[in-house]
């Protein structure tokens, strides 16, 4: 690999646009990576509209692996394995049992 091709790859990778996102109580990040979007969607079963917007906006700059993850996210959406929605941040609440009988 020549020095110029390495330099062009580094320049292309450094020029990828970024947006700020917050994933599950973590501090806000300045870069969204498709691997993080993929894993978060898989773990939570939810992908946010902002993440979908980011994917569609930046799909032209994806490399082969990133493109494969984007296609997999699309298939999971089609199958209903993940849903479009919002993730609630914070600790999961404990279930509340209904101890009342409902009568007076």
C-alpha positions in Angstrom: 0.0 0.0 0.0 1.4 3.3 -1.0 1.8 6.3 1.3 -0.7 8.3 -0.7 -3.4 5.7 -0.5 -3.0 5.4 3.3 -3.1 9.2 3.5 -6.3 9.3 1.4 -7.9 6.7 3.6 -7.0 8.6 6.8 -8.3 11.8 5.3 -11.5 10.2 4.2 -12.1 8.6 7.6 -11.3 11.9 9.4 -13.7 13.8 7.2 -16.8 11.7 8.0 -19.5 13.8 9.5 -20.5 13.3 13.1 -23.5 14.2 15.3 -24.0 14.2 19.0 -26.0 11.3 20.5 -26.6 10.0 23.9 -26.9 6.2 24.3 -28.4 4.7 27.5 -27.2 7.1 30.2 -23.7 7.5 28.7 -22.4 11.1 28.4 -23.2 12.7 25.0 -20.9 11.6 22.2 -19.6 13.6 19.4 -19.5 10.7 16.9 -22.1 8.1 15.9 -20.6 4.9 14.6 -22.7 2.4 12.7 -21.4 -0.4 14.9 -22.7 1.4 18.0 -26.1 2.0 16.3 -26.3 -1.6 15.2 -25.4 -3.0 18.7 -27.7 -0.6 20.5 -30.6 -1.4 18.2 -30.0 -5.1 18.6 -29.6 -4.9 22.4 -32.7 -2.7 23.0 -34.9 -3.7 20.1 -35.3 -0.1 19.2 -33.7 2.3 16.7 -34.4 6.0 17.0 -35.5 8.3 14.2 -32.3 10.3 14.7 -30.2 7.1 14.1 -32.2 6.3 11.0 -31.7 9.8 9.7 -28.0 9.6 10.4 -27.8 6.2 8.6 -29.6 7.5 5.5 -27.6 10.7 5.4 -24.2 9.1 5.6 -24.8 5.8 3.7 -22.9 7.0 0.7 -19.7 7.2 2.7 -20.0 3.7 4.3 -17.3 1.1 3.7 -18.3 -2.5 2.9 -18.6 -3.6 6.6 -20.7 -0.5 7.5 -23.0 -1.1 4.5 -23.5 -4.7 5.6 -24.6 -3.5 9.1 -26.9 -0.9 7.6 -28.5 -3.6 5.4 -28.9 -5.9 8.5 -30.6 -3.1 10.4 -33.0 -2.7 7.5 -33.8 -6.5 7.5 -34.3 -6.5 11.3 -36.8 -3.6 10.9 -38.6 -5.4 8.1 -38.8 -8.6 10.2 -40.1 -6.7 13.2 -37.1 -7.7 15.3 -36.4 -4.0 16.0 -38.9 -1.1 16.2 -38.6 2.6 15.5 -39.1 4.5 18.7 -37.3 6.1 21.6 -35.2 4.7 24.3 -35.9 5.8 27.9 -32.7 6.6 29.7 -32.1 5.5 33.3 -32.5 2.4 35.3 -35.4 0.1 34.6 -38.2 0.5 37.1 -39.2 -2.4 39.3 -42.5 -3.9 38.6 -45.4 -2.7 40.8 -47.7 -5.4 42.0 -51.4 -4.6 42.3 -52.2 -5.4 46.0 -55.6 -3.7 46.1 -58.8 -5.7 45.5 -60.5 -2.9 43.8 -63.5 -3.0 46.1 -64.2 -0.4 48.4 
